[in-house]
Amino acid sequence: MSDKPIHLAILVGSNREGRLAPTVTEWFIEQIPSDDSFSVDVIDLAKVELPVVISDTPGPEAVAFCQRLADADAFVFVVPEYNHSFPAILKHAIDFGYQEWQAKPVGFVSYGGFGAGLRAVEHLRGVMAELHTVTMRDTVSFRNAWDVFDDHGRPIDPASCAGAATAMLHQLKWWATALRRARAAEPYTAAPSKNERGELDAAA
């Protein structure tokens, strides 16, 4: 299992007209090692037709989306900062899953104005902690992002952002490998089991 590529789902977390997200995503994909240590699934939320209503009897679009989450060993969110936080479309997508997120690592590639999208990332950390994920300490962030990329979608200062991506991917691979082994050894549950009296079982 350790030799199997880490299946990385990249969620493109913006659906705004004129968005920079595809440019940032394409750049990040180019930073992923070409040594078959990762396989990649790009989930562009502007193109995924999720229903407005989150139902207990989900339709085929929601089922297919959740299966893509379940298949992933790790996630990266490409996320801009809108109004001091992250876009509503990303929160809506996150809420479709629950067990699909659990015991998996999450990395962040953020962009924005002076704050580089980091306030969006900090809000996402709390959301993803509630879903029992492990968020990466180091992030990739772009301040004043519209001035960072040239007309060909390349960063004007490629070395610094490439170094940040390499560091985050290293952390992501480590956690994804460790957590995949742990899930294989013992399925993750969000809460301890209860005995017949409804009390939490004591650890052996």
N, C-alpha and C positions, 0 to 999 in steps of 0.2 A: 504493500500500500504506500510506503514512503516514496517509492519510485514513480508513482502515478502523479501526473501533473496536478497542480493546484488549480481547481476550476474557479476562476475569478469572474464574478459578475460585476460589471461596471454600470452603475445607474446614472444616467444623464438626467440631472435633476432640475431641468428648466424647460418650460414650454413657451417662453416669451418670444414674440416676434423679434427678429434681429438678434437673437441670442448668440453669445460667444461660446456656449457650451460645446457644440460640435468641434470647434477649433481646439479647445482645451482638451477634449476627449481624445481626438486624433493624436495630439502631441503626447499625451500620457501613454497611449497604447504603444507608441514608438519607443517608450522608455522601458517597456516590459522585456525582460531577457528573452532572447531568441533560442534558448537552450532547451526548450520544451519543458521547463519547470512550471510554466503556467499555460492553461488554456483559457480563452477569454470569451465571454458572452456579453455583448454590449446591449443594455436595455435602455433604449431612448424613450423616456416617459412621454415625450411629445408625440410618439408614434404608437404607443401601447394604448389600446382602447379599453381602459378600465371603466366599469360602470360607476355612476355617481353614488349609487347605494351599495353599501357593504352588507351583503346578505348572508344569512346562515345557509342558504342554498345557492352558492355562487354559480354564475353562468360560465360558459366555456372560456371567455377571455380572462376572467379572474382565476379560474383553475389553471390555465396555461401559464399565467404570470407567476402564481405561487409555486408551480412546479419548477420554473426557472430559478426561483429563490431556493427551493429545496435542493436543487442539483448543485448549487454553489458551495464551495468550501470557504470562500472569502468574498468580501464585497469592497468596492471602492465607490464612493459617491463623488461625482463631479457636480459641485454645487455653488451657485452664486449667492450673494447676500441681497435679499430684497427686504427693504423696510426693517432693517436690524435683525433679520432672521432668515430662515431658508424658505424656499417656495412652497406654496400650499400643495402643488401637485406631488411633491416628494413626500410630504406627510401623508397625503391620501394613499399613495402607493405603499408606504411603509405599513400602514394600518391594515392592509389586506393580509399580511402575513403575521404569524406568531411563532409557532414552532420552527418554521422555515428559517428564522433568523438566529435561533438560539445556539449558543456555544460555538459561534463563528466570529472571526475577526472582521473589523471594518476600518478601512482607511478613508482619508478625505483629501480631495483635490478641490480647493476653494478659490474663488476669485471675486473681486469686487472693486470698490473704490479704495480710499485710504486704508480701510480696515481689512482689505484683502480677503473678505468673506469669512474671517475667523469668528465673527459673532454668530454666523450661521452654523459653523462647526460646533461651537460651544453649546448651542441649543440642541444640535443633533446628538451630542454626546449623552445628554440626559435622556433623550428619547430612546436611544439604542441601548443604554444601560437597563432601562425598563424591560427591554426585549432580550436581556441576558446575552448581549454580545460583548466582545472585547474590542474597544476602540484603540487605534494606534496612537501612541504618544506624539509621534512626529507626523506632520502634515506637509502637503505641498500647497502653497498659497501664492496668489498673484495680486499684488497691490496695483491699483489703477490699471486694471487688466487690459483695457482697450488700447493702452499705449505700450503694452508688453510684447504683443505679437506683430510681426510685419505683415505685408500684404499677401504673403504666401503661407501664413499661419505658423510661422516659426518664431520662437522667442528671440527677442533682440539680444538678450544675455542668456544664452542657453546653458552655460556651465553651472550656474548657481541652482537653477530650477531642476536640471537633470540630476544634480547631486542630491537634492531633497527627495526626488522621486526614487532614486536608488535606495536611499536610506529607508524610506517608508515601505518599499516593496520587500526589502530584506526582513523588516519586522513582520510584515504581513505573511510572508512565506513561513517564517518560524512559527508564528502563532497558528496559522492554518494547518501546518503539518502536525503540531502538537495536539491541537484540538480535534483533528480528524482521527488521530490515533485514539484519543480519549473517548470520542463518541463511538468508535468501533468496539472498544473494550467494554464500555458501559453506556447505554443510551442516556442522554442528558434529560433530566426532568427539572422543571422550573421550581418545584417545591418538594420537600420530603414527603414520603408516603405517611398516611395516618393509620393507626391501628383501629380496632373495632370500637373503641371508646372515643374516637375522634381526636386522640392525642397524637402529637408528632412522635414517631418512633425515635428512640434514642440511638445514637451512633454506637455501633458495636465496639 
